[in-house]
Amino acid sequence: MDEQKQLMDLDARLSPAFKKLRDIPVCMEGLQCMRYKNELIICGGTNNSNCYSYHLRKREYKFICAYPKGTKLKEHVVIKFGDTSSGRITLLSFGGYYKHTLQMDYQSVWEKPKEHLNEWKNCHYEIGEADDNLFQARALIGGNNNNLLFVIYNPGYILALDIENSFKCVAKRRLPIDGICGGSCFVKCKDKMIFLNYYHNVAITYNDSNHQIEFRTFSVDHDVRHYCSFSYVYINEVIVIFGGFASGEHHSEKIFVYSVKRNKWKTSSEILPIGLFNSSAVLHDIHRCAHILGGLGNIGATNLHFKVNLFSIIGITGKDIQSIVQNWQRRIKLKHIGWIDEFNDIIADFLW
């Protein structure tokens, strides 16, 4: 279907699992997005240096700032760290095709104005070595005390950097892969990290006591192995992959679901309202929803913003949950049962 017609008919194409929210102020692809309290923070995208905050309750955007003049962005990385209870977090932006290392001490733009300016500043340290290829790198915070930054980058290295010691490298190892193609998935799952990129799938562990990085590869017998440059979220040992790029299917509408616990893949019965790759996905809250923002479609970068029900994507219905709860009530002989958020995880784990 022609994508312009898809955009015009978007409301009609939305399944109950999706809800269209207010568009991003500008079209963006390769954008970096993360959640902070009641905000989704967008930190630039490919050839776009603007940063925005989306308020989850107000459902509005506010401009935060722009990257410094002369900073070019293309497949860069942004991560957050620090004590969120203090009212501020630190944002670290680095890598990409045009390498940079910048830091922002972010204070919510939705709070009453204070004597604080949200702006990107040059760092006195660099991420990686001068000749490291950080184009399409992936990163996450880990370690026993969440004091380490793990970075995976081409042609297949992983770094462990000490956040509390100016990002000094404490471990480095070459993974058993022959290169990284396009955007990949890198998530923390309990005591390990999972990396997915085309045919390369690696489970990685780190020993804090001796700074050793260990890994094992695992095969994927599923169509997802042909895809890259997708967006993804991780929740309760499940990875959900949205869209992506594959030979012959440049802007995919498909959604894949991976149970880490069972090492099992499936293709969701739901599809994206429009084919996308290089979009961004971020978890909403404990209600098991995610946001999908921007990305590339057939007619270029988009400013679309969707909220998606992950239970529907995984294939769990309200009827399934009701049936299980009624069975619990019969077994424990209670007329009423209170609800805690962990029940959602228990039911999801039981059903898939």
Buried (B, 14 or more C-beta within 10 A) or exposed (E): EEBEEBBEEBEEBEEEBBEBBEBBBBBBBBBBBBBBEBBBBBBBBBEBBBBBBBBBEEEEBBEBBBBEEEBBBBBBBBBBBBEEEEEBBBBBBBBBBBBBBBBBBBBBBBEEEEEEEBBBEEBEEBBBEEEBBBBBBBBBBBBEEEBBBBBBBBEBBBBBBBBEEEBEBBBBBEBEBEEBBBBBBBBBBEEBBBBBBBEBBBBBEBEBEEBEBEBEEEEBEBBBBBBBBBBBBBBBBBBBBBBBBBEEBBBBBBBBBBBBEEEEBBBBEBBBBBBBBBBBBBBBEEEBBBBBBBBBBBEEBBBBBBBBBBBBBBBBEEEBBEEBBEEBEEEEEEEEEEEEEEBBBEBBBEBB
